[in-house]
Amino acid sequence: MSVYLVSYFLKEEAHEHDENCGCEDNTHEHDEDCGCGGRDDSRLIGEIHSLGAWAHFMPESFLLHTALSSAKILEKLKVFVNADDFLFVSQINSETTECLTPQVKEWISTKEKI
């Protein structure tokens, strides 16, 4: 089993605005269906959680401990993103990783011993 860094960025979906929309001066309410905010990443996150032990250490980045290869992880996750989104998977280890948050490196080290 190995530890992987999984990072993603989902581009906002464009939507049409009329002259009374209010996006430019923030005069209308934004909700999950208006298209003005970020996209829902809950299905992608759910799939990441299903692939093995995980740590959510940055807003759009996870550490994942799994027996899957990086190619297999990417294959499983890409169904939850669009072609113009960003999805990155890379195997990492405690010897080549540095972080200002000691718990991140400790998590990696602990998982490497399993």
Secondary structure as GFF3:
##gff-version 3
##sequence-region A 1 114
A	DSSP	beta_strand	2	9	.	.	.	ID=ss1
A	DSSP	alpha_helix	42	50	.	.	.	ID=ss2
A	DSSP	beta_strand	53	58	.	.	.	ID=ss3
A	DSSP	beta_strand	61	66	.	.	.	ID=ss4
A	DSSP	alpha_helix	70	77	.	.	.	ID=ss5
A	DSSP	three_ten_helix	78	80	.	.	.	ID=ss6
A	DSSP	beta_strand	86	92	.	.	.	ID=ss7
A	DSSP	alpha_helix	102	112	.	.	.	ID=ss8
###
